[in-house]
Amino acid sequence: MRTKMRLLGFRGAAVKPLNEEAAAELGAELLGEALVFGVGGLCLYLEYLRQAGQSRRREEHLEQTLSDLRMGLERLQRDLDELRAQGHAQGGAGHAQGSSGHAPAQAVMAA
């Protein structure tokens, strides 16, 4: 009963001793509420861990996808450089591309 009074904000209030039956009932109620609170807190904590894990896995997946795309882009850039080098090695094909080194869109579409 003293604990309940302290939780309610009554400090130093005189409390009469309870009979055994009332004390047992109050103790059981307090224990039940503590158990429900503990289980609820545990569920919240486990849900937080689950969400954090999902977020971490999603971020890792996005980072992996971005890394794969970067590697693919680098590979395509190397292939493009090789093709340009082959075009220059064959002769006048490189001069038909213009000053920027890129083929005009119509020339690419016609090919």
N, C-alpha and C positions, 0 to 999 in steps of 0.2 A: 504494500500500500504506500509505503514511503517513496518507493521508486516511481510509482504512478503519480504521486503528488509532485515529485520533483520534475517529472516530465511535463506535467501540466503547468509548471511555473510557480508552484507554491513552495517557497523555501522556508524552512523553519516552522512550518505549521505543525502543531501537535496532532499526532494521529493516534487514535485509540487502537489497541491491539484487536485484530480480527479473530473471530472464532475459527476453529480448524477447518470447517467446511467452506466458509467464505474465503479463507486464505487459499485453500486448494483450488477452488473455482477461479479465483483471480489469477493464481499462478498458471493454471491450465490455459486461461484466456491469453495471458501474456506470452506464454510459450507458443501457442497456436499462431498468434499474430507475428511473433518473431520468425516462426517457420515460414509463414506465407511471405513475409517481407524478404527473407533470405532466398527463397525459391524464385521470387520475382526478380530480385537483384541478380541472381545467377543467370536467369533467362536473358535479361538485358545484356549482361556481360558476354554471354555466349553469342548472342545476335550481333553485338558489336564486333567480336572477333571474326564472325562469318562474313560480315560486310567488309571489314578491313581486308580479309583474305581475297574476297572477290575483286575488290578495287585494285589490290596489288597484282592479281593475275591479269586483270583487264589491262592495266598499265604495262605489264611485261609483254603481253600479246601485241599491244600497239607499238611498243618499242621494237619488237622483233619484226613486225610488219614494215615499220619505217626503215629498219636496217636492211631488210630484204629489198625494198624499193630502191634504196640508195645503191646497193650492190648491183641491182639490175640496171640502174641508170649509168653507173660507171662502166658496166660491161657494154651497154649500148653506145656510150661515148667512145670507148676503145674501138668497137666495130666500125663506127662512123669514121673515126680517124684512119683506120686501116683502109676503108673503102675510098676515102679521099686520097690517100697516098697511092692506092692502085690506080685511081683515075688520073692523077698527075703523072704517074709512071707510064701510062698508056699514051700520053701525048696531049693533043688539043682538047680533050674532054674537060679538063680542068678550067680552061679559058672560057668555055661556054657557060660556066656557072655564074659568071659575073664577078664583081669585085669583092663581094662579101664572102665568097667561098660557099654559099648556099645555092642550091638549084632553085630556080623560080618554081612556084607552085604548079603552073601549067605544065612545065617540063616533067615534074615528078608525076603528075596525073597522067600524062601521055605515056610515060614509061610503064 
